[in-house]
Amino acid sequence: MIQRIQSVFLLLSGIALFSLFGLPFATSTVAIPDLFSDLVYNIQDSPILMILTVLGGVLSLISIFLFKNRGLQARMSYMVSVFSILLLLTSFLLVFNECTTDAGAESISESIGIAMPVLSLIFSLFAAKFINKDEATVSSMNRLR
């Protein structure tokens, strides 16, 4: 249901992940081959980052419509959290690997895109919390009957 708070959190999580198609992770003033050849590091620079972003965003948006199956919705919300963590770790590892091989490491500065996987992680964990809260409420109502 769209009026449930967990649906709002799942939607915000999906928006945060899909915003990475327009927001860079980092910028550089020196052209470094591979990741920073265009002076911008974004998800289009690595197929792994692209796959993690799309999977996390699609799972987040699909799980909005699984309100009748709260267990599956919670598991999918946790999967979005895992994809967000993997996205963040992979982006850091790619930049760290690139920065240790070249002398232009001091010219790299973070951008707003690096916060989006963190926001997605927070929103998906909040969604899972409220899904579990709903499940506890429904099970307590079943005991009263």
Order of alpha helices (4+ residues) and beta strands (2+ residues): alpha-beta-beta-alpha-alpha-beta-alpha
